[in-house]
Amino acid sequence: TEDVAYLLARMAEVYADVRDWDNAVGSFQGAIRVHKANALPPPGPDGEDGKDNGADSNRGDDLDVAALLHRKGNVHIYRGEYDVARTCFEACLKTRKRLLKKEDTALVASTQYSLAVACHELGDH
């Protein structure tokens, strides 16, 4: 299943490289779905509902999803879909701020910049 997410993400990158925006968005979305499905903790006494109960056990998966959301947001920028791009960047930023803290300010700053671009294009200064 990790292989499926990886292949979908790679396909999305290739589609984006050749400016096939529709297939890039679809492949990124597929990779995001696979990562999210794999990130659910197994049912058990501490996670009967299948939700993360505050542990960072899925930290890597969450950061992978954030990266995919950022890349998907970039594709939406190229398509002129600034409202959808903003939604992707906001979700990415929320996750990166929560998990990275002070570890990697460049990733947070990059997402903030991309979010600012989308907001600027929407006239939301």
Salt bridges, closest charged atoms under 4 A:
GLU13 OE2 - ARG71 NE 2.48
ASP22 OD1 - ARG79 NH2 2.94
ASP62 OD2 - ARG98 NH2 3.57
GLU81 OE1 - HIS76 ND1 2.56
GLU81 OE2 - ARG79 NH2 3.24
GLU103 OE1 - ARG59 NH2 2.75
ASP124 OD2 - ARG86 NH1 3.04
